[in-house]
């Protein structure tokens, strides 16, 4: 499998996951998400949010992958998702553009 395809598979896996099970096996130990509020959250805390049922993913659709750039063991991608989710009972319908940084660790992109 090519590096580009491995990153596309990660993006698709993230886009279609409806719970936290995809996250931990596919991210680095220092993974952070910077939320729209500007507050960063670790993978462990994001999993906690899903498990607490405060965050309920209803659907997610990959709209477009804008760019994937690979340089050695590092890469970045920009993609847009249409997401429907509830946070503490309030439904959100978001068209969100993500920028993700990937790292190849021992032959596996994360």
TORKOL-4160 file (C-alpha; in steps of 0.2 Angstrom, whole numbers, padded with zeros to 4 digits, m for minus):
110
<pt num="1" X="0000" Y="0000" Z="0000"/>
<pt num="2" X="0007" Y="0017" Z="m0004"/>
<pt num="3" X="0009" Y="0031" Z="0009"/>
<pt num="4" X="m0004" Y="0041" Z="0001"/>
<pt num="5" X="m0017" Y="0027" Z="0002"/>
<pt num="6" X="m0012" Y="0024" Z="0020"/>
<pt num="7" X="m0016" Y="0042" Z="0024"/>
<pt num="8" X="m0032" Y="0041" Z="0014"/>
<pt num="9" X="m0037" Y="0026" Z="0024"/>
<pt num="10" X="m0034" Y="0035" Z="0041"/>
<pt num="11" X="m0044" Y="0050" Z="0035"/>
<pt num="12" X="m0058" Y="0038" Z="0030"/>
<pt num="13" X="m0057" Y="0028" Z="0046"/>
<pt num="14" X="m0059" Y="0044" Z="0056"/>
<pt num="15" X="m0073" Y="0051" Z="0045"/>
<pt num="16" X="m0083" Y="0035" Z="0047"/>
<pt num="17" X="m0080" Y="0031" Z="0065"/>
<pt num="18" X="m0095" Y="0033" Z="0077"/>
<pt num="19" X="m0086" Y="0031" Z="0093"/>
<pt num="20" X="m0069" Y="0031" Z="0101"/>
<pt num="21" X="m0063" Y="0014" Z="0095"/>
<pt num="22" X="m0054" Y="0021" Z="0080"/>
<pt num="23" X="m0044" Y="0034" Z="0089"/>
<pt num="24" X="m0031" Y="0026" Z="0101"/>
<pt num="25" X="m0024" Y="0013" Z="0089"/>
<pt num="26" X="m0022" Y="0025" Z="0075"/>
<pt num="27" X="m0014" Y="0041" Z="0084"/>
<pt num="28" X="0003" Y="0045" Z="0091"/>
<pt num="29" X="0005" Y="0046" Z="0110"/>
<pt num="30" X="0006" Y="0065" Z="0109"/>
<pt num="31" X="m0010" Y="0067" Z="0098"/>
<pt num="32" X="m0019" Y="0083" Z="0101"/>
<pt num="33" X="m0035" Y="0090" Z="0093"/>
<pt num="34" X="m0037" Y="0109" Z="0094"/>
<pt num="35" X="m0056" Y="0111" Z="0095"/>
<pt num="36" X="m0065" Y="0126" Z="0087"/>
<pt num="37" X="m0066" Y="0134" Z="0105"/>
<pt num="38" X="m0046" Y="0134" Z="0104"/>
<pt num="39" X="m0045" Y="0122" Z="0118"/>
<pt num="40" X="m0033" Y="0107" Z="0114"/>
<pt num="41" X="m0039" Y="0089" Z="0119"/>
<pt num="42" X="m0029" Y="0073" Z="0120"/>
<pt num="43" X="m0034" Y="0057" Z="0113"/>
<pt num="44" X="m0037" Y="0050" Z="0131"/>
<pt num="45" X="m0049" Y="0064" Z="0135"/>
<pt num="46" X="m0058" Y="0064" Z="0118"/>
<pt num="47" X="m0061" Y="0045" Z="0121"/>
<pt num="48" X="m0067" Y="0050" Z="0139"/>
<pt num="49" X="m0080" Y="0062" Z="0131"/>
<pt num="50" X="m0086" Y="0049" Z="0119"/>
<pt num="51" X="m0088" Y="0036" Z="0133"/>
<pt num="52" X="m0097" Y="0048" Z="0144"/>
<pt num="53" X="m0110" Y="0050" Z="0131"/>
<pt num="54" X="m0109" Y="0069" Z="0132"/>
<pt num="55" X="m0103" Y="0067" Z="0113"/>
<pt num="56" X="m0113" Y="0057" Z="0102"/>
<pt num="57" X="m0108" Y="0055" Z="0084"/>
<pt num="58" X="m0123" Y="0053" Z="0073"/>
<pt num="59" X="m0115" Y="0054" Z="0056"/>
<pt num="60" X="m0100" Y="0059" Z="0047"/>
<pt num="61" X="m0096" Y="0061" Z="0028"/>
<pt num="62" X="m0080" Y="0065" Z="0020"/>
<pt num="63" X="m0084" Y="0079" Z="0008"/>
<pt num="64" X="m0067" Y="0082" Z="0000"/>
<pt num="65" X="m0049" Y="0078" Z="0003"/>
<pt num="66" X="m0041" Y="0095" Z="m0002"/>
<pt num="67" X="m0022" Y="0090" Z="m0001"/>
<pt num="68" X="m0010" Y="0077" Z="0005"/>
<pt num="69" X="0008" Y="0081" Z="0006"/>
<pt num="70" X="0021" Y="0068" Z="0012"/>
<pt num="71" X="0039" Y="0072" Z="0016"/>
<pt num="72" X="0049" Y="0058" Z="0023"/>
<pt num="73" X="0041" Y="0051" Z="0039"/>
<pt num="74" X="0030" Y="0066" Z="0041"/>
<pt num="75" X="0014" Y="0071" Z="0031"/>
<pt num="76" X="m0001" Y="0083" Z="0032"/>
<pt num="77" X="m0018" Y="0082" Z="0025"/>
<pt num="78" X="m0032" Y="0095" Z="0023"/>
<pt num="79" X="m0050" Y="0088" Z="0022"/>
<pt num="80" X="m0068" Y="0093" Z="0024"/>
<pt num="81" X="m0081" Y="0083" Z="0034"/>
<pt num="82" X="m0100" Y="0085" Z="0036"/>
<pt num="83" X="m0103" Y="0080" Z="0053"/>
<pt num="84" X="m0119" Y="0078" Z="0063"/>
<pt num="85" X="m0117" Y="0075" Z="0082"/>
<pt num="86" X="m0124" Y="0080" Z="0099"/>
<pt num="87" X="m0115" Y="0087" Z="0113"/>
<pt num="88" X="m0124" Y="0086" Z="0130"/>
<pt num="89" X="m0140" Y="0084" Z="0120"/>
<pt num="90" X="m0138" Y="0099" Z="0108"/>
<pt num="91" X="m0137" Y="0093" Z="0090"/>
<pt num="92" X="m0124" Y="0101" Z="0079"/>
<pt num="93" X="m0123" Y="0100" Z="0060"/>
<pt num="94" X="m0105" Y="0105" Z="0055"/>
<pt num="95" X="m0096" Y="0107" Z="0039"/>
<pt num="96" X="m0078" Y="0106" Z="0046"/>
<pt num="97" X="m0061" Y="0108" Z="0037"/>
<pt num="98" X="m0047" Y="0098" Z="0046"/>
<pt num="99" X="m0029" Y="0100" Z="0045"/>
<pt num="100" X="m0020" Y="0084" Z="0051"/>
<pt num="101" X="m0002" Y="0081" Z="0054"/>
<pt num="102" X="0004" Y="0062" Z="0052"/>
<pt num="103" X="0019" Y="0053" Z="0057"/>
<pt num="104" X="0026" Y="0037" Z="0051"/>
<pt num="105" X="0031" Y="0026" Z="0066"/>
<pt num="106" X="0040" Y="0010" Z="0062"/>
<pt num="107" X="0031" Y="0009" Z="0045"/>
<pt num="108" X="0014" Y="0013" Z="0051"/>
<pt num="109" X="0006" Y="0030" Z="0048"/>
<pt num="110" X="m0003" Y="0038" Z="0063"/>
